[in-house]
Amino acid sequence: MGEMRTTAAVQLYLDELRARPEAAGDPQVIRALLGRAAARLELLCSVMLRRSYPRLARPPLNLKADEMLGAIVERLIKALREARPASVREFFGLANQHMRWELNDLARRLDEHTPALELAEHLEGVRTPGEPGLGAKTRRMLAALEHLGEEEREVLGLVRLQGMTHDEAAEILGVSTKTVQRRLNRGRVQLATLLKDLLPDEAAGGDSVGS
Amino acid sequence: MDTPVTDERRIQELAEEALSSQRTPEEVCRDAPGLLADVRAHLARVAEVDAELDALLPGSGPEGSVEASAEPALPVIPGYELKGLLGRGGMGVVYRARHLGLERDVALKMLLAGDLAGPRELERFLLEARAIANLSHPNIVQVHDVSAREGRPFFTMELVEGGTLSQRLAGTPQPADSAAELVACLADAVEYAHRIGIVHRDLKPANVLLTPAGVPKVSDFGLARRVTGGEELTVTGTILGTPSYMAPEQIRGGPVGSGADVYALGAILYEGLTGRPPFRSESPVATQLQVLSREPVRPALLNARVPRDLETICLCCLHKEPARRYASAAELAADLRRFLAREPIHARPVGWLERAYLWGRRRPALATAILLAAVLLGFLGARVARDQALARERREQAALWSPRIDDLFAELGGGNLVQARSLLDQVPEVLDAELRERVARARRELRLVEELDGIRLQRVAITEGRFDRSENRRRADQAYAEAFRNAGFGSVTDAPEAVAARVRAAAVRLALVGALDDWALCAGDGARAAWLLDVARGADPAPSPWRERLRDPALRLDEATLAELADDLRAKRMTVQLVVGAAERLREADVDVIPLLTVVQRAHPGDFWANFALGDVLWADTPAEAIRYAQAAVAIRPRSSLAHQALGTALRRAGRIEDAFEAYSQAVQVEPDFAEAHGRLALLLYQAGKYDEAIAAGREAVRLDPGLAWARFNLGTTLTLQGRAAEALEEHRASLRLDPDSVLGNQGLGECLGHLGRWREALASFQRTVELEPLPVHHHNLGACLERLGELTEAENEYRRALALDPVHRSSLKALRLLLVPTGREEEALALFHAESQAGPDDPEAWNGYAELCAYAGRWEEYERVCVELLERFGTVGEPRTCERIGRACLLQPSGERRDSATALIERALAAPESVPSLRPYFEMALALAELRGGRFESALALLRGKAGAVLAPTPELIRALALHHTGATAEARRSLALAALGFDWSPDAARDHDAWIRHVLRREAEELVLPELPELLAGRGEPRDDVTRAALIASCLSTSRYTAASRLYAILLGEPSALADRELRLRVARATARAGAGLGLDPAADTERALFRARVRAVLRLDLAACGERMAQGLAGHAGASALLEPWRKDAAFTWLRETSGALPPAERDEDRALWREVEALARRLDVVE
């Protein structure tokens, strides 16, 4: 479902570009970029959805994941379309920003949902919650990404959000692969600092007794 | 941690340098050694961040991290994929590798082949290493596999990724308690190995690995001896690095036993307390001399905070004479735990220390000379020993093995089967005749005992999918009889005295009596049990009165009885099996057996059954305690899959999912056919989101045991989640056949059928869940199912039942409102809102839509009241979406006193820094509404020309119509209203959420102002003057359920619906026309016109069916779109007559509908199957 919507939206975007060719660079390139960013966002969202509340998508309970993803991706594409980035780099800068926002928003919404019931161990009906606090964890990480230095944020965005290789990221930024890796390392170190107080201590797994 | 800011910056720089240059923390901190610990900690955090990033934002390729290994070529080892170098040590090179069969990462250690000269040596090494691989203890690095590649031995082991203890200590003294705790853990591990006859001989912090959670694990157990060939001294320590942790007798080259490990533990404790090992010098030889000649400096002199007792414990380990140290690692562990519990310790600070010290001070030259001579002699001895090794070995073999076989029989007699098995496995093939005969006997008896034990184990296992205690006992009874008969002890027809005599003659008598005790339990209370009691009594070296007492129903387990029992257990006056079996019977009679089993475990902490049984009664309520006993059971019997499984269950219960996963994996590894463990693995994989793996594990569990109802349910649920509902169905059905009264099972089947669109069948399952367990959620699910089937009254009843049980069951409230509003029962829906908002007045969600529904229902007084409350309660909230929603809801009345506060809320939403840009257009649209209400019409129109004009259609068009009207642009206002009228399904059916309610409210307002003639037209007086009026009239007709009029107007305005290009509009027209065709609404048409309407609807459906076929032809990519095309036809209430081919229609039409519907169904099925 999401795919259809994505393709349709890309098409719309291309149409617009064809009507006003001065708006952006080479449509071919933009088409590829747009499709890629959208697919990536969809992947990241579905990873989060699946991990956090595996049963959200099941009838007759709660949430229609596909529809939700469709809407999220649509918003991303729309935002990118409207911003009319002048360069590929600018395009991905915007895409990174929007993806962080969307993921953050999704994480927040997930936390508002009560976890649905889970698999059984005996059929008498043992209930276990899904992975707890995933939404909060994600939001924390995204917030930390937001606070990185400009260069580090850009590189981490390209590699982590857009799923690029170091070489690809280097090409887009017009720097060497080594530089990309250096910034990436600095970003990781900064993240570790930012998240220091947020990462769980090595306390034992906790002996909470289930219901 | 209060590191100064400048240090913090420097630490970051150094960490970054280590990452970029791939150098070790030690290397980058060479100039700032004080920061080493911090840099290491920071790098550990980076690793955690990486792991979290990997989980949240997985990379797209294998290139996840920067460390492209600079190591040239990795060795090729079949079955493993080597992924990189982990480190180098004296003994070899360690790689990170992936086991290709098991798909898990391991550490692979390739040994230096130097000392294993010939193939025979290599073989011996492998034999010994495999015995070590059997060591399984939570504090020992698990060796998985031992093998050789091109003459170089290697072994794989558990990957422990938290660094080594020596890295952790790094010269810093630890708090006394944590050092004591650590060494107590290590002593446990060492003791466990000692009891199996394995001495480590090279314990040191570098050989202690830490898990990321900080659990210490001893590595390289027992390998030091073989690899270094007992030549530690000859090469002046180059092989072993530092002799700082080596016992004096080891340096001297004398016999080395468990005492050497106790010494090393003491040295590790010393380093933990003081930050340095007891002896350290500039060269290994000098260190060795110190070890031999000096007394260690008292720890308290190096670190004043070392408690006196702990110092005494430490120095007791470091005695030069092994006999004066703790007799075993267990004693050391016990004393450390006494220290930790602040109880008096057993070690005494004796005066020898001072005396030796004084003696050495008086006669330093003599002391040094004597010690030096000892060292040199040690050197020489080692050389000679090596030269004569082979010859002597042959000669000494008999002498060597004879006492060990004595040991073997002693272990057998003591019932220590694991130790016996370990010894037996080490016995070489070549032995003289007498020894061979003894070994064969030991082997025979041990096999029998293992068989009997297997019967006992089988008794607590799940067979054929269920745990049936009495059936298991019946089987065990038969199996015991057979085993005893086959082993030549006779059968139940023989005289008990004769059988008892044969048992008495066996080396494994104690174990046999234990088996007899368990057998008696299985045999129940008849003549056979009496016979067994006789045999056991006769065979028992000291017949225990407990055999009868424990069977006495009048037995009271008071403190006195327990104390007496404990004494007798400790004195081995009865078998553990006897008490554990009795506990089993008592537990069935609902007696709390925890105190009884605790007594057993305390008396026999090393007994498998004592630990296993106690863990088994504790896991559900106190999993943390159960883990300890299950761990002990696993340590005693590493090959017991049940024990691994029990450990896994306790760990999972305690929330330690990763550890539980490991335990279940072990269970499966030990016993690949263990269905239940596969099932548990599937459960954990599912919880970790690894669905494909979960499905594979679940399939394996079901293949091995088709009777595991819960595993089938889980498999079905996982398959459904993965969109494989057709496969899931089979599992759910099978699970229910096995366990028809399972609530979850019924629910799972219902949901699975729902996934397949087979709601009619699903109904029965949901009904069953309600019967079995009338919970709100089950009523709700049943209601949802009924609603899908169009049985709205029934659905409503179910929602109401859910609400009777839980008045604020949110999903039921919402579902019920959605049922009520479209059928014109706004009053009831409002009452629900009222109740919900009263129940949770501070939750904005409880109010969501309340004000809008009031406005939609024309209840303006209640609307006023709700708005006042909303602004009072939430007027200061910060969350942008809530701000906007409430602001918008309070602006639905043309004039209002709350205009300014509502506007302020919307402005706050727009100004909020955290608001998502993609939400901005929505906020701006709300602002346009605010501007309209404030009389700033131009501003409203300007906003709507931007992105705000494209959201929530046709709301912006309605606002525009109102604004235009107020500015006097009447013609444009009419046009906007007409556009809006065509842009939405205005029938009450579609008025299902607050956005729709807002649309209706604004439409009515616009109609009143822009087209005041509408009510007249609606009443059938006069004709619409133009298309704009017609379009607006359509909306009014729809909203008042005048479907015939609406359909006629649609036809005049737009022509045949099937000719419309816009799919949404086409579907809207089809919906209205379908309702008219069914004769619904206030203005039903005559039969002929209705038939015409129905024909139009069919034409639209045919169009969609054709499009659907085309999409499917595009392959998978088109499928989602195809489903979307079919969806409204299969679900929308407007098309019910098409689906159900009602009997009221003429036969020709009915056939037509059936044919069309068959086509829809066929396509839907194909879509489902291919999905």
Contacts between the chains, C-beta under 8 A, distances in Angstrom:
chain1	res1	chain2	res2	distance
A	1	B	1120	4.3
A	1	B	1121	7.8
A	1	B	1123	7.3
A	1	B	1124	6.3
A	2	B	1120	7.5
A	3	B	1117	6.3
A	3	B	1120	5.9
A	4	B	1117	8.0
A	4	B	1120	5.2
A	4	B	1121	4.3
A	4	B	1124	7.0
A	7	B	1117	7.9
A	40	B	60	7.6
A	43	B	58	8.0
A	44	B	56	7.8
A	44	B	57	6.0
A	44	B	58	7.9
A	47	B	56	7.5
A	47	B	58	6.4
A	48	B	56	7.1
A	50	B	689	5.4
A	50	B	691	7.6
A	51	B	55	7.5
A	51	B	689	4.5
A	54	B	686	7.1
A	54	B	689	6.8
A	54	B	691	8.0
A	54	B	721	6.0
A	55	B	721	7.1
A	57	B	721	7.0
A	58	B	720	6.6
A	58	B	721	6.4
A	58	B	751	5.7
A	58	B	755	7.4
A	59	B	751	5.8
A	59	B	754	4.5
A	59	B	755	5.9
A	59	B	784	7.7
A	60	B	751	7.1
A	60	B	754	6.1
A	60	B	780	7.9
A	60	B	781	5.5
A	60	B	784	3.7
A	60	B	785	6.5
A	60	B	788	7.7
A	61	B	781	7.9
A	61	B	811	7.9
A	62	B	811	7.4
A	66	B	1120	7.8
A	75	B	918	3.8
A	76	B	918	7.5
A	78	B	918	7.1
A	79	B	917	6.1
A	79	B	918	5.6
A	82	B	947	7.0
A	98	B	917	6.9
A	98	B	918	7.2
A	101	B	916	4.7
A	101	B	917	6.5
A	101	B	918	7.4
A	102	B	916	6.9
A	102	B	918	7.2
A	104	B	916	7.6
A	105	B	916	5.1
A	117	B	744	7.9
A	117	B	777	7.8
A	118	B	687	7.3
A	119	B	683	5.6
A	119	B	686	5.6
A	119	B	687	7.4
A	119	B	713	7.7
A	119	B	714	4.6
A	119	B	717	5.8
A	119	B	718	7.5
A	120	B	710	5.2
A	120	B	713	5.7
A	120	B	714	6.4
A	120	B	744	5.0
A	121	B	680	7.6
A	121	B	683	6.4
A	121	B	710	6.3
A	122	B	710	5.5
A	123	B	709	5.4
A	123	B	710	5.0
A	123	B	713	6.2
A	123	B	735	7.4
A	123	B	739	5.0
A	123	B	742	3.8
A	123	B	744	5.7
A	123	B	745	5.6
A	124	B	742	7.6
A	125	B	742	7.6
A	125	B	743	5.6
A	125	B	744	5.4
A	125	B	773	7.7
A	128	B	687	7.3
A	130	B	687	7.5
A	131	B	687	7.2
A	131	B	689	7.6
A	137	B	52	7.1
A	137	B	56	7.4
A	138	B	56	5.5
A	141	B	52	6.2
A	141	B	53	7.2
A	141	B	56	5.7
A	141	B	57	8.0
A	159	B	59	6.8
A	160	B	53	5.9
A	160	B	57	4.3
A	160	B	59	6.9
A	161	B	57	6.3
A	163	B	58	7.9
A	163	B	59	5.9
A	163	B	60	3.2
A	163	B	61	7.6
A	164	B	60	7.4
A	165	B	60	7.9
A	165	B	61	5.9
A	165	B	63	5.6
A	166	B	63	6.6
A	166	B	66	7.8
A	181	B	20	7.1
A	181	B	66	4.9
A	182	B	20	5.8
A	184	B	66	6.2
A	185	B	16	5.3
A	185	B	19	4.2
A	185	B	20	5.1
A	185	B	66	6.1
A	186	B	16	5.5
A	188	B	19	6.8
A	188	B	46	5.0
A	188	B	49	6.1
A	188	B	50	6.6
A	189	B	12	5.1
A	189	B	15	5.0
A	189	B	16	4.8
A	189	B	19	6.9
A	189	B	42	7.0
A	189	B	46	6.1
A	190	B	12	7.3
A	191	B	46	7.7
A	191	B	49	4.8
A	191	B	53	7.9
A	192	B	15	7.5
A	192	B	42	5.9
A	192	B	45	3.9
A	192	B	46	4.5
A	192	B	48	7.6
A	192	B	49	5.0
A	193	B	8	7.5
A	193	B	12	6.2
A	193	B	42	7.6
A	195	B	45	7.3
A	195	B	49	6.0
A	195	B	52	7.9
A	196	B	45	6.3
A	199	B	45	6.3
A	199	B	48	5.5
A	199	B	49	7.6
A	199	B	52	7.9
A	202	B	212	7.4
A	202	B	213	5.2
A	202	B	214	5.2
A	204	B	213	7.5
A	204	B	656	7.6
A	205	B	654	6.3
A	205	B	655	5.0
A	205	B	656	3.7
A	205	B	657	7.6
A	205	B	659	7.2
A	206	B	654	7.5
A	206	B	655	5.2
A	207	B	623	6.3
A	207	B	624	4.0
A	207	B	654	4.9
A	207	B	655	7.1
A	208	B	654	7.7
A	208	B	655	5.5
A	209	B	621	7.0
A	209	B	622	7.8
A	209	B	623	6.9
A	209	B	653	7.4
A	210	B	653	6.5
A	210	B	655	8.0
